[in-house]
Amino acid sequence: MSTDHSPTTDVTPVSLERFLWLSLAAAVTTLVVKIFAAWITNSVGLWSDALETTVNLVASIVALWAMRLAAKPADDNHEFGHSKAEYISAAVEGSMIFVAAAVILYGGITRLMRPEGVEQLGLGLALSMGASVINLVVGLILRNAGRRYDSITLQADGTHLLTDVLTSVGVVVGVGLVLLTGWAPLDPIVAILVGINILFTGVRLVGRSVNGLLDVALPPEEVGVITNVLQQLAGDPRVTISDLRTREAGRRHFVYATVSVPGNWTVRRGHDFADEVEAAVSRALPSTSTFVHVEPNDEPPTTEDQPA
């Protein structure tokens, strides 16, 4: 027995695509700006910043594909829907970050061993700062939308953009010090630090996507909400609710529970109580499919349970 109650304001993956198109536009714009900045300066630090933005662009395309796949309804081969497609996007983005980090570290170490001069740092830094402002605004929009609509794809994309901002700030500061001090080795050192920093971002993204694909339980705070709802419903001492299990699949939540009722309850009465449980859980935690198994207990019947 199951039910799926969602508020009328619940947003489908299709309607969330507008955020990914915004991310895609931002990635194209900032990539062009950063490549130009790196080209005119010959700064390995700025090149590393541009490479991470390339990852952003490809990740936005993958995220858009994943969001569209997640929007597909359940079918014969995917009876619980396609919402786990969002975890694929996060895994791909995290994996790409590993590749970008390796390339950045290689370039930084190579430049550190064979230093080269840099040029027009003032203009290059100004362009990089402008691109960072774009990423900051779009990243905040995506992350907030991801939290609001419980979308790991938007959260991953937004978090990556905000990480890109922090990376860019570090690059700007480091390359700016090169401009002020004239110490050229600082440029590749900045690139190496950038590569190490984004490695941690990739680890977090891949870890979260793996947990989701392995049917990780809902966060403790959400399980606490469900437990409180169930405790309130089980007011009759002869009724117990046990075997609570939860899992998440992208924006979808699944709750499973066993309800033990007096053995002489009618099928209708047990069914109605199970509906109460399902509806109450779904009101407390939107976008949830609740599955309730009703079984008889060994409590002796009372007068009110006797059939009329």
Secondary structure in CASP SS format (residue, H / E / C, confidence):
PFRMAT SS
TARGET T0000
AUTHOR 0000-0000-0000
METHOD secondary structure of the structure
MODEL  1
M C 1.00
S E 1.00
T E 1.00
D E 1.00
H E 1.00
S C 1.00
P C 1.00
T C 1.00
T C 1.00
D C 1.00
V C 1.00
T C 1.00
P C 1.00
V H 1.00
S H 1.00
L H 1.00
E H 1.00
R H 1.00
F H 1.00
L H 1.00
W H 1.00
L H 1.00
S H 1.00
L H 1.00
A H 1.00
A H 1.00
A H 1.00
V H 1.00
T H 1.00
T H 1.00
L H 1.00
V H 1.00
V H 1.00
K H 1.00
I H 1.00
F H 1.00
A H 1.00
A H 1.00
W H 1.00
I H 1.00
T H 1.00
N C 1.00
S C 1.00
V H 1.00
G H 1.00
L H 1.00
W H 1.00
S H 1.00
D H 1.00
A H 1.00
L H 1.00
E H 1.00
T H 1.00
T H 1.00
V H 1.00
N H 1.00
L H 1.00
V H 1.00
A H 1.00
S H 1.00
I H 1.00
V H 1.00
A H 1.00
L H 1.00
W H 1.00
A H 1.00
M H 1.00
R H 1.00
L H 1.00
A H 1.00
A C 1.00
K C 1.00
P C 1.00
A C 1.00
D C 1.00
D C 1.00
N C 1.00
H C 1.00
E C 1.00
F C 1.00
G C 1.00
H C 1.00
S C 1.00
K C 1.00
A H 1.00
E H 1.00
Y H 1.00
I H 1.00
S H 1.00
A H 1.00
A H 1.00
V H 1.00
E H 1.00
G H 1.00
S H 1.00
M H 1.00
I H 1.00
F H 1.00
V H 1.00
A H 1.00
A H 1.00
A H 1.00
V H 1.00
I H 1.00
L H 1.00
Y H 1.00
G H 1.00
G H 1.00
I H 1.00
T H 1.00
R H 1.00
L H 1.00
M H 1.00
R C 1.00
P C 1.00
E C 1.00
G C 1.00
V C 1.00
E C 1.00
Q C 1.00
L H 1.00
G H 1.00
L H 1.00
G H 1.00
L H 1.00
A H 1.00
L H 1.00
S H 1.00
M H 1.00
G H 1.00
A H 1.00
S H 1.00
V H 1.00
I H 1.00
N H 1.00
L H 1.00
V H 1.00
V H 1.00
G H 1.00
L H 1.00
I H 1.00
L H 1.00
R H 1.00
N H 1.00
A H 1.00
G H 1.00
R H 1.00
R H 1.00
Y H 1.00
D C 1.00
S C 1.00
I H 1.00
T H 1.00
L H 1.00
Q H 1.00
A H 1.00
D H 1.00
G H 1.00
T H 1.00
H H 1.00
L H 1.00
L H 1.00
T H 1.00
D H 1.00
V H 1.00
L H 1.00
T H 1.00
S H 1.00
V H 1.00
G H 1.00
V H 1.00
V H 1.00
V H 1.00
G H 1.00
V H 1.00
G H 1.00
L H 1.00
V H 1.00
L H 1.00
L H 1.00
T H 1.00
G C 1.00
W C 1.00
A C 1.00
P C 1.00
L H 1.00
D H 1.00
P H 1.00
I H 1.00
V H 1.00
A H 1.00
I H 1.00
L H 1.00
V H 1.00
G H 1.00
I H 1.00
N H 1.00
I H 1.00
L H 1.00
F H 1.00
T H 1.00
G H 1.00
V H 1.00
R H 1.00
L H 1.00
V H 1.00
G H 1.00
R H 1.00
S H 1.00
V H 1.00
N H 1.00
G H 1.00
L H 1.00
L C 1.00
D C 1.00
V C 1.00
A C 1.00
L C 1.00
P C 1.00
P H 1.00
E H 1.00
E H 1.00
V H 1.00
G H 1.00
V H 1.00
I H 1.00
T H 1.00
N H 1.00
V H 1.00
L H 1.00
Q H 1.00
Q H 1.00
L H 1.00
A C 1.00
G C 1.00
D C 1.00
P C 1.00
R C 1.00
V C 1.00
T E 1.00
I E 1.00
S E 1.00
D E 1.00
L E 1.00
R E 1.00
T E 1.00
R E 1.00
E E 1.00
A E 1.00
G C 1.00
R C 1.00
R E 1.00
H E 1.00
F E 1.00
V E 1.00
Y E 1.00
A E 1.00
T E 1.00
V E 1.00
S E 1.00
V E 1.00
P E 1.00
G C 1.00
N C 1.00
W C 1.00
T C 1.00
V H 1.00
R H 1.00
R H 1.00
G H 1.00
H H 1.00
D H 1.00
F H 1.00
A H 1.00
D H 1.00
E H 1.00
V H 1.00
E H 1.00
A H 1.00
A H 1.00
V H 1.00
S H 1.00
R H 1.00
A H 1.00
L C 1.00
P C 1.00
S C 1.00
T E 1.00
S E 1.00
T E 1.00
F E 1.00
V E 1.00
H E 1.00
V E 1.00
E E 1.00
P E 1.00
N E 1.00
D C 1.00
E C 1.00
P C 1.00
P C 1.00
T C 1.00
T H 1.00
E H 1.00
D H 1.00
Q C 1.00
P C 1.00
A C 1.00
END
